[in-house]
Amino acid sequence: MAEQYGVPMINGSSTSPALTERGLKWFWRTTPHDTWFTKDLFEFLVGLTNGQVRGVKEVPREDINVIASACENSEWGSYVSKVIQEMAAEYDFKLRKSLLYSDKSPDLSSEVRSLRASKASVLLFASYTSDAILMVKTLKTQKVQPKVIWGQDAGFDKPEFRSTLGDAIEGILTRSVFLPQVVQIKPVAGQVNNLYKAKTGNDLGGASARAFTGLQAWIHVLEKAGTTDPAAIQKAANAIEIPGKELVVPWAGVKFANTGTEMGQNVMGSGLIGQYQKGADGKMGVEIVYPFDVASADMIYPFPQW
């Protein structure tokens, strides 16, 4: 509708790669998309086999070469599933099982039995909050014991995921664009996180940090345009460049592509992979394990016994 009526739309959160592959003239996206995030995952797995992961000795490739995925079946999850298939082939991993399921499903027992039957060492998920919680509960009940569990943000990155499942999530990986450790390297992230925590009781997470960054982009674009005229906003969005030092997320900045195959995509974003770990205070937190050069703790590998 924005495209039809020439209304500017800046999106801070949606991650389907297809959104910026359509040559849209009135749509811009600040967050990285799922192709980038999934590539991070496979680079991380390769790093495990090369001894690049902090605290983990070189893992034989055959130990993690067989993978399986289960993704909710909306446009988002279906696209993540497709990207996982493509990346598995590109990085020469054996994708033994690729499942789609309804995020409203009251029971995921059959899906988990199928994952267990695949004997995959790495399980990959794209789930919203309620189904992410149900999936992990079912994995635990059926004692499925992979070496790596990774969630594509969304439900795996929500406060409810942590509060509901407690210690059961220790060792699970989640991709994100923001983790609390970022405040140690970005003062502005710490300042904004303190304000957000005082207001909500929670640290910034991937979803909230991306939403905040999308709002920042809108402010920069409007100030540059100096008007709410759509054509002026369009021109400003195509020319904007926000330096990374102004962002709460650990990106190089915000700059939208206005040519090529990813029209409107911020080309300066990047992702993180975190792992749920219990701290010295007994509370469950998330430590950065990728990129390797900013890892905040040793990785727990393999995934602990349930």
Helices and strands as residue ranges (DSSP letters): H 2-5, E 9-11, G 17-20, E 27-29, H 34-49, H 61-64, E 66-72, H 75-90, E 94-101, H 109-118, E 122-126, H 129-141, E 148-151, G 154-157, H 159-165, G 166-169, E 173-176, G 180-184, H 187-200, H 206-225, H 230-239, E 241-243, G 244-246, E 253-255, E 272-278, E 284-290, G 292-294
